[in-house]
């Protein structure tokens, strides 16, 4: 029984015939897994960027209203090598002398807690 040549079921069997099919299947499984991971991670990244952008714009608008009330607008941008370092930078738009950097908002922008600016005293 130890002689495989006597077995009719094994006649013509080559052990490496299924390798291309196995490689193709392994490639398909890898692609499906990578796509699945991207589908899980990509919405979180998009949401995080959207929330950070909105928060930075709102915080920048508050900073500009506080620091440069004569400015016509504000602009927040994420910079790697800006004046304030890595993170969100706030710029005033349209104030006297052009735009200028108002504040560095950091990597994770938060709304500032600013004290109220007292109204100018007018003498009668």
Secondary structure, 3 states (H helix, E strand, C coil): CCCHHHCHHHCCCCCCCCHHHHHHHHHHHHHHHHHHHHHHHHHHHHHHHHHHHHHHHHHHHHHHHHHCCCCCEEEEEEEEEECCEEEEEEEEECCCCCCEEEEEEECCCCCCCCCCCCCCCCCC
